[in-house]
Amino acid sequence: MEKLNSELRQYNYMLSEIDNLYHEIAVKSEISDSVQCILYIVYDKGNRCLQSDIYKQSGISRQTVNSAIKQLEQEDMVYL
């Protein structure tokens, strides 16, 4: 059991480090973490990415996804 706890702590630490790296990239790119996540999902899904795909895969609320998509569209980064 102690080994499992140790492995879980190590996993959580690595996950936190990865999240921090992605956050730093978003900050340097001058975009929000949500927008960055959405862009990764759109890239991964390709041309047929639905907004429902984005909020299901990301855990981001529908309202935030909708607002971010509108912002990206205004900036000519995505096309609906």
LINCOR-V809718 format. One record per residue. N is the residue number from 1. SS is DSSP state (A for helix, B for strand, O for the rest). BURIAL is b if it has 9 or more other C-alpha atoms within 8 Angstrom, else e. D_FIRST is the distance of its C-alpha to the first C-alpha in whole Angstrom. Layout:
BEGIN
<<N | SS | BURIAL | D_FIRST> <N | SS | BURIAL | D_FIRST>>
END
This chain:
BEGIN
<<1 | O | e | 0> <2 | A | e | 4> <3 | A | e | 5> <4 | A | e | 5> <5 | A | e | 6> <6 | A | e | 9> <7 | A | e | 10> <8 | A | e | 11> <9 | A | e | 12> <10 | A | e | 14> <11 | A | e | 15> <12 | A | e | 16> <13 | A | e | 18> <14 | A | e | 20> <15 | A | e | 21> <16 | A | e | 23> <17 | A | e | 24> <18 | A | e | 26> <19 | A | e | 27> <20 | A | e | 29> <21 | A | e | 30> <22 | A | b | 32> <23 | A | b | 33> <24 | A | e | 35> <25 | A | e | 36> <26 | A | b | 37> <27 | A | b | 39> <28 | A | e | 41> <29 | O | e | 42> <30 | O | e | 43> <31 | O | b | 41> <32 | O | e | 39> <33 | A | b | 35> <34 | A | b | 36> <35 | A | b | 39> <36 | A | b | 37> <37 | A | b | 35> <38 | A | b | 38> <39 | A | e | 39> <40 | A | e | 36> <41 | A | b | 36> <42 | A | b | 40> <43 | A | e | 40> <44 | A | e | 37> <45 | A | e | 39> <46 | A | e | 42> <47 | A | e | 46> <48 | A | e | 45> <49 | O | b | 42> <50 | O | e | 42> <51 | A | b | 41> <52 | A | e | 39> <53 | A | e | 37> <54 | A | b | 37> <55 | A | b | 35> <56 | A | e | 33> <57 | A | e | 31> <58 | A | b | 31> <59 | O | e | 31> <60 | O | b | 34> <61 | O | e | 36> <62 | A | b | 39> <63 | A | e | 42> <64 | A | b | 40> <65 | A | b | 40> <66 | A | b | 44> <67 | A | e | 45> <68 | A | b | 43> <69 | A | b | 45> <70 | A | e | 48> <71 | A | e | 48> <72 | A | b | 47> <73 | A | b | 50> <74 | A | e | 52> <75 | O | e | 51> <76 | O | e | 52> <77 | O | e | 48> <78 | O | e | 48> <79 | O | e | 50> <80 | O | e | 50>>
END
